[in-house]
Every structure is written in structure tokens, then in C-alpha cells.
Amino acid sequence: DPPFTQSLAHNSMEAIANLVTPKTVTKVVIESSGQERIDEQYSHLNLLDRKIFGDKTLSIFSTES
């Protein structure tokens, strides 16, 4: 079974942000639960949009502003 009930979004975003450099164009789309921590910025990745679908949240990050 996939880890649908584990809170992995914040730690995953921190790990991804450590791999991204300011010179690369990067987009990340991540799904999380509504109660899960997800920041608006991770290093060079800034939140572009956030959509809520029931108890799930879809967050879109990019190095472009």
C-alpha cells in the first residue's frame, strides 16, 4: 500500500529544494493532506498556486516568479 496517510510533503519539498539551484528552471507539483505542513517557500522554490480538493491540497512551486 502507498503511504497515503504519512506526512511526507514538507520533508520531500525540503529534500527537493536542496537539489535545486537558482539557475535551473524547476517546477514541482505536490499533493498533501489539508492538515499537513507545507510552506510557501523552500529555498529557491516559491509557491505559485494552491488548490484544495476536499481533504487534499495540491501545491505548485517554481523557481520562476
DAMOHU-V647475 format. One record per residue. N is the residue number from 1. OMEGA is omega as a letter, one per 30 degrees, with the letter a starting at -180 (NA if undefined). Layout:
N/OMEGA ; N/OMEGA
This chain:
1/l ; 2/a ; 3/a ; 4/a ; 5/l ; 6/l ; 7/a ; 8/a ; 9/a ; 10/l ; 11/l ; 12/l ; 13/l ; 14/l ; 15/l ; 16/a ; 17/l ; 18/a ; 19/a ; 20/l ; 21/a ; 22/a ; 23/l ; 24/l ; 25/a ; 26/l ; 27/l ; 28/l ; 29/a ; 30/l ; 31/l ; 32/l ; 33/a ; 34/a ; 35/a ; 36/l ; 37/l ; 38/a ; 39/l ; 40/l ; 41/l ; 42/a ; 43/a ; 44/a ; 45/a ; 46/l ; 47/l ; 48/a ; 49/l ; 50/l ; 51/l ; 52/l ; 53/a ; 54/a ; 55/l ; 56/l ; 57/l ; 58/a ; 59/a ; 60/a ; 61/l ; 62/l ; 63/l ; 64/l ; 65/NA
